[in-house]
C-alpha cells in the first residue's frame, strides 16, 4: 500500500516566490468565519479562534497565498446556530470574503453548511458528526475523525481487559447522540453487552436520577458523551452516589486542564477521548510510530501557540482549527484560484499529514484517515494510553471504588 504523501507546515504554507512588497501588491484574500466567543461553546470556540489567528499569521510570514496577504474576518455567533448562519450569509454577500473557515460545534456547522452550499464555498468543517456530511452537500469536508469513533479506544481497552458490560450516557443533542450511537455499535463489535443507555437534556447538571439507574445496572464500563460542564457534573454526582465502575470515560471537555483543576483528585482514573493532544509532540520512545512524520510541524505549532498565547488552553480544538486553516490555504494554492469548484476538487484529492494528523475524505466529505487517542488522568497529568503504537503509558486499571481512593 502506498504511503500517504506527507505535508509539513512549511510546505503547506509556502507559495510561489514573491519578493518583499510585491507579494502583497494586490488586495488581501479575506477569509471569514463565526466562532463562539460567548455562550455555551465559548471556551472551545476561543481555542479555535487562537488557532485560526496563528495559522493566518504563519501563512502571511511565508508570503500569504497566490501572492496575496490573508485577512481573517471573525464574528461572534454567541453559540447560536441561526446567528451563525446569518453571519456567514453576511460575510459572503456583504463583506465579500473570498473563502470561509468552519465554526465550532455540530449544530452551528449544520446551519452554516447550507449557506456554504448555497454559495458554492468549500467549508473545511471541524464538526465530527457524520450525518452532516450525508445530506447531499458537495462543499462540506470533515477535518476531525467522526463522532461515531470517539469512544473506540475505551471499548477496545475494556475488551482487552476482559470486561463484559457497558452503560452509556449522553447529552441528547447532535454530536453526543452520534457519539453514543457509535459507542453502542463499537461495544457490540467488541463483544460487550450494553446494559443501560441514558439520554439527558442540554444544560442538565443534576445526574442523580440518571446515575441511580446506571448504578442499578452495575456496568463494568460507563461511557459518557459529554461537553465540559456536564462531564464535571457527572463525575461529582458519581462520587456523591458512590457509583463505581472499572472504567469511566468522557468525550468533549475531559481533555481540558480545567477539568483536572476543578476536580482535583476526583479526576484521577478518568479516561478521555481526544482527536489530538499536545503531549503527542513529546513522544520519542523506541518502537513508537515516528510522531514527527504523522504530525509534521506539531512541535513547532505547540511552541508557537504557547509563546503567542501564554496561559491559554491548547487542545485538539486548537490543533484541528490550525489544520483546517492549513488545508484551506493549501487547497487555494493547488487550485491556483479562488473558484469554489476548483478548491473543492483540490480538497477531494488531498491525502496529507498536518499538525493534527492525516487528512483524507471520502466522496461525501467524511474524514477516513485520522485516528483518535485515549488518555487517562494519572497523578494530575494526561497520559496517552491508546492506541498502542502511540501510547507511552499504560492504563491504571481497574478504577478503584470511591471509598478506597486517597
Secondary structure, DSSP 8 states (H G I E B T S, - for coil): --------HHHHH--S---GGGGGSS--EEEEEEE-SSSTTHHHHHHHHHHHHHHHHHHHHTT-BTTB-EEEEEEE-TT-HHHHHHHHHHHHHTS--SEE---SSHHHHHHHHHHHHHHT--EEE----GGGG-SS-SSEEE-S--GGGTTHHHHHHHHHTT--EEEEEEESSHHHHHHHHHHHHHHHHTT-EEEEEEEE-TT----HHHHHHHHHHT-SEEEEE--HHHHHHHHHHHHHHT---SEEEE-TTTTSHHHHHHHGGGGTT-EEEES--GGGGG---TTS--HHHHTTTHHHHHHHHHHHSTT----HHHHHHHHHHHHHHHHHHHHTS--HHHHHHHHHH--EEETTEEE-B-TTS-B-S---EEEEEETTEEEEEESTTT-SS----S---GGG--
